[in-house]
Amino acid sequence: MNPYLPQRYQVLGFTRESPDTFTLTVNMRSKPAPGQFVQVSVPGVGEAPISICSDSRSHIKLNIREIGNVTKALSKKRKGDALWIRGPYGKGYPMKELEGKNLILIGGGCGVAPLKGVIDFIEHHRSRYRDIRLFLGYRSPDEILFKKELKEWRKKYQLEVTIDQNQHGAFCYDAKVGFVTEAIKKAPLDPHASVAFLCGPPVMMKASIDLLKQKGFGERQIFVSAERLMYCALGVCCHCMIRGKFTCVDGPVFRYDEIGAYAHD
Ligand SMILES: Cc1cc2nc3c(=O)[nH]c(=O)nc-3n(C[C@H](O)[C@H](O)[C@H](O)COP(=O)(O)OP(=O)(O)OC[C@H]3O[C@@H](n4cnc5c(N)ncnc54)[C@H](O)[C@@H]3O)c2cc1C
């Protein structure tokens, strides 16, 4: 099969998550690794890389922020509509290698989406991992993603949700006001048996990595999900290169020592 050629799929469901974010469920049958992404296209509009935020063989879920032409066109898709996808691409989180560890997942805004794929994977293989801690930071209550899932996650894991501000005193799903880094600072994290997965805005990633290092985490215990402009997703166009590596093929998940500060600069 030509790897550049997208296949036609059908939307099974649309969920509005926040004013500018939505989740599409698509009838694509595959078994992606948590952290992998697909290239989604709308004919006549364009193509965009989107992380898979589910763990299932029967469908994939894509959480998308409306930012430009492709993502806005995708926001109009509803049950039964067609879209075109190629992939999955890239390397995900090394879940096999990390069995027996405590997992610390730190996500900011839209960056929580790929981590949701990891959370779903953990739910299906819970006995393989020890303590699970989630730190999820958002700007405001409106922007909190996966509100339905949060209730379940709170029962099963040590979950901290933070919002930068709550000006209108809106219901905020037990979120604390403050930056996600304040929650990380207060948490008793054991660097010896733990690894951390990070995905979010550069400034949040940098501050969180600095904190983890202060708490004794080495660079090999930190995994970051990098976002770069990319077109082919096959290691050909070279748009997404970081420190001699292709984000599309060698990433988007990198161990921090592989790309260092390029993860957040
Ligand atoms: C591996 C990977 C996984 C991603 N996963 C998701 C996801 O799960 N959900 C999601 O909503 N988005 C995700 N993105 C980002 C998404 O691909 C872009 O927002 C999308 O391409 C925008 O397409 P568009 O046509 O709607 O906007 P465009 O009109 O192409 O872009 C709008 C603006 O965003 C900028 N932009 C576009 N893509 C990027 C990028 N990759 N990095 C920095 N700036 C960019 C453009 O320069 C422009 O200023 C991911 C990107 C990568 C590389």
Ligand as a Chemical Component Dictionary entry (heavy atoms), coordinates in Angstrom:
data_LIG
# 
_chem_comp.id                   LIG 
_chem_comp.type                 NON-POLYMER 
_chem_comp.pdbx_formal_charge   0 
_chem_comp.three_letter_code    LIG 
# 
loop_
_chem_comp_atom.comp_id 
_chem_comp_atom.atom_id 
_chem_comp_atom.alt_atom_id 
_chem_comp_atom.type_symbol 
_chem_comp_atom.charge 
_chem_comp_atom.model_Cartn_x 
_chem_comp_atom.model_Cartn_y 
_chem_comp_atom.model_Cartn_z 
_chem_comp_atom.pdbx_ordinal 
LIG C1  C1  C 0 2.843  14.778 16.055 1  
LIG C2  C2  C 0 1.774  15.829 16.175 2  
LIG C3  C3  C 0 0.608  15.538 16.877 3  
LIG C4  C4  C 0 -0.403 16.505 16.991 4  
LIG N1  N1  N 0 -1.534 16.180 17.681 5  
LIG C5  C5  C 0 -2.550 17.057 17.745 6  
LIG C6  C6  C 0 -3.764 16.710 18.411 7  
LIG O1  O1  O 0 -3.918 15.620 18.956 8  
LIG N2  N2  N 0 -4.752 17.637 18.428 9  
LIG C7  C7  C 0 -4.607 18.876 17.840 10 
LIG O2  O2  O 0 -5.557 19.675 17.895 11 
LIG N3  N3  N 0 -3.469 19.232 17.223 12 
LIG C8  C8  C 0 -2.448 18.360 17.145 13 
LIG N4  N4  N 0 -1.286 18.710 16.490 14 
LIG C9  C9  C 0 -1.183 20.065 15.887 15 
LIG C10 C10 C 0 -1.972 20.078 14.592 16 
LIG O3  O3  O 0 -1.379 19.204 13.664 17 
LIG C11 C11 C 0 -1.992 21.505 13.983 18 
LIG O4  O4  O 0 -2.680 22.372 14.852 19 
LIG C12 C12 C 0 -2.719 21.428 12.640 20 
LIG O5  O5  O 0 -1.800 20.986 11.672 21 
LIG C13 C13 C 0 -3.284 22.714 12.253 22 
LIG O6  O6  O 0 -3.814 22.536 10.941 23 
LIG P1  P1  P 0 -4.819 23.603 10.359 24 
LIG O7  O7  O 0 -4.873 23.469 8.877  25 
LIG O8  O8  O 0 -6.111 23.568 11.087 26 
LIG O9  O9  O 0 -4.117 24.983 10.730 27 
LIG P2  P2  P 0 -3.013 25.764 9.897  28 
LIG O10 O10 O 0 -3.743 26.806 9.123  29 
LIG O11 O11 O 0 -2.105 24.850 9.181  30 
LIG O12 O12 O 0 -2.194 26.375 11.095 31 
LIG C14 C14 C 0 -2.719 27.372 11.962 32 
LIG C15 C15 C 0 -1.536 27.947 12.741 33 
LIG O13 O13 O 0 -0.930 26.932 13.551 34 
LIG C16 C16 C 0 0.448  26.779 13.214 35 
LIG N5  N5  N 0 0.764  25.340 13.293 36 
LIG C17 C17 C 0 0.194  24.348 12.589 37 
LIG N6  N6  N 0 0.722  23.160 12.919 38 
LIG C18 C18 C 0 1.658  23.402 13.856 39 
LIG C19 C19 C 0 2.580  22.597 14.567 40 
LIG N7  N7  N 0 2.650  21.272 14.400 41 
LIG N8  N8  N 0 3.410  23.205 15.439 42 
LIG C20 C20 C 0 3.377  24.531 15.618 43 
LIG N9  N9  N 0 2.529  25.357 14.961 44 
LIG C21 C21 C 0 1.688  24.804 14.087 45 
LIG C22 C22 C 0 0.570  27.324 11.813 46 
LIG O14 O14 O 0 1.880  27.792 11.551 47 
LIG C23 C23 C 0 -0.422 28.482 11.834 48 
LIG O15 O15 O 0 0.123  29.611 12.464 49 
LIG C24 C24 C 0 -0.248 17.778 16.378 50 
LIG C25 C25 C 0 0.928  18.079 15.672 51 
LIG C26 C26 C 0 1.930  17.109 15.586 52 
LIG C27 C27 C 0 3.178  17.441 14.820 53 
# 
loop_
_chem_comp_bond.comp_id 
_chem_comp_bond.atom_id_1 
_chem_comp_bond.atom_id_2 
_chem_comp_bond.value_order 
_chem_comp_bond.pdbx_ordinal 
LIG C1  C2  SING 1  
LIG C2  C3  SING 2  
LIG C2  C26 DOUB 3  
LIG C3  C4  DOUB 4  
LIG C4  N1  SING 5  
LIG C4  C24 SING 6  
LIG N1  C5  DOUB 7  
LIG C5  C6  SING 8  
LIG C5  C8  SING 9  
LIG C6  O1  DOUB 10 
LIG C6  N2  SING 11 
LIG N2  C7  SING 12 
LIG C7  O2  DOUB 13 
LIG C7  N3  SING 14 
LIG N3  C8  DOUB 15 
LIG C8  N4  SING 16 
LIG N4  C9  SING 17 
LIG N4  C24 SING 18 
LIG C9  C10 SING 19 
LIG C10 O3  SING 20 
LIG C10 C11 SING 21 
LIG C11 O4  SING 22 
LIG C11 C12 SING 23 
LIG C12 O5  SING 24 
LIG C12 C13 SING 25 
LIG C13 O6  SING 26 
LIG O6  P1  SING 27 
LIG P1  O7  DOUB 28 
LIG P1  O8  SING 29 
LIG P1  O9  SING 30 
LIG O9  P2  SING 31 
LIG P2  O10 DOUB 32 
LIG P2  O11 SING 33 
LIG P2  O12 SING 34 
LIG O12 C14 SING 35 
LIG C14 C15 SING 36 
LIG C15 O13 SING 37 
LIG C15 C23 SING 38 
LIG O13 C16 SING 39 
LIG C16 N5  SING 40 
LIG C16 C22 SING 41 
LIG N5  C17 SING 42 
LIG N5  C21 SING 43 
LIG C17 N6  DOUB 44 
LIG N6  C18 SING 45 
LIG C18 C19 SING 46 
LIG C18 C21 DOUB 47 
LIG C19 N7  SING 48 
LIG C19 N8  DOUB 49 
LIG N8  C20 SING 50 
LIG C20 N9  DOUB 51 
LIG N9  C21 SING 52 
LIG C22 O14 SING 53 
LIG C22 C23 SING 54 
LIG C23 O15 SING 55 
LIG C24 C25 DOUB 56 
LIG C25 C26 SING 57 
LIG C26 C27 SING 58 
# 
